[in-house]
Amino acid sequence: MDREALARLTVAGMRRTLARTRTNAAWARRLGDVHPDDIEEPDDWQRLPLLTKDDLRDAYPFGLACAPEAGYRRVHMSSGTTGNPILNPYTATDIAQWGEIMARCYVAAGVTPADVIQITPSFGLFTGGFGFHYGAERLGAMVIPVGAGRTSLQLKLMRDLEATVVTAIATYPLRLMEVAREERFDLGSLSLRIGIFGSEMWSDGLRARIERGLGIRTYDIIGMTETGGPGLGIDCEARAGIHVWEDHYVVEIVDPLTGTPVPDGTEGELVVSTLTREGLPLIRYRTHDLTRVVSRAPCACGRAMLRLDRLRGRTDDMVILKGVNFYPRQIETIVLRQPGVGHEYQVVLESDAGGDRLTLVVETEPGCDPALGARIRHDVHDAIALSPEVRLCAIGSLERPQGKAVRVVDRRRP
């Protein structure tokens, strides 16, 4: 679809979403005097106020939900740990929409109905497992719905059921590789060819390690509970950015400080609006994710929808130490490019009488270069103008959490 036709489709979706939200008194108060007919072109959307996580938390449980007459068939919850949780109620149409966009993501990654898909994210209030399941069913592929944990069983089923696709949070493949090494499981016996990973920031260095270790091609999928779960977009074989399904979502990039839109190519905060969601429609939702628009031109893969850069970090993940701002992913890029390091590390922030200090705890392979710590310290200083203490430790020293990896441990005094 060309951009002009897509713009017409977008405006129609904006008007529907605006009409739906205005049936809710809380939304109507937020939106003021803007009505569906006032949206004549996509840029008119910027007249509407931005929506924040606090707005959704304050609306707990269903204060901003918009489809009581359709009836809710499912509820999912965000994984945040502060304040009220964010609940997203799904209508039957929302569940069907989720399956459709997830099936698109599978196809963009080269998955076909002939594949066998092993789903390792959890099934429950977290959206991951169900989204991958619905998309696989929509595609017509065989599903192995293992869910989270039980890594030894995951490996056994992958081998014995000849799984060709694995879906996971981004750091779980590292655990698969680690358990395989501990149990002397032959990763070469697997039939895997594709991995689809998301839910966490993961660097190109981490991607390269996973692809080498599992012998697969990986794809970066994005989405969140608020938008309906994973499926907002995915990168393709060309690796020229993450395709966003623009007939379902509108994305903007804004300055994190001012909330004003920035030009294409400029990094900022991702803002998402939904065009087809019923239960919890979103209008200009601030995600806190940092990225940029790579291109609105057709991709080498043939898809014409806009492409975002891989997510670079989160505005609320930014670390400030001694007046210096940095993101954990910057540290990961430096650490993982060093020979002899493992894949686990932690950024530890502490305070003492001399002020705040930064320590990097890095797992290393046996027999690594003794100068590794000094090299990491030098490279970190070059990148972010901070000189950390570097502690090298044996592989397995850092705790392995069940869910997302814990990269930053802040022990500073409040």
Beta strands, then each sheet from edge to edge (+ up, - down):
strand 1: 74-77
strand 2: 87-90
strand 3: 116-119
strand 4: 142-144
strand 5: 165-169
strand 6: 194-198
strand 7: 217-224
strand 8: 229-235
strand 9: 242-244
strand 10: 249-254
strand 11: 268-274
strand 12: 285-291
strand 13: 293-295
strand 14: 307-308
strand 15: 313-314
strand 16: 319-321
strand 17: 324-326
strand 18: 341-352
strand 19: 355-364
strand 20: 389-394
strand 21: 408-410
sheet 1: 1+ 2-
sheet 2: 4+ 3+ 5+ 6+ 7+ 8- 9+ 14- 13+
sheet 3: 10+ 11- 12+ 15-
sheet 4: 16+ 17-
sheet 5: 20+ 19+ 18- 21-
end
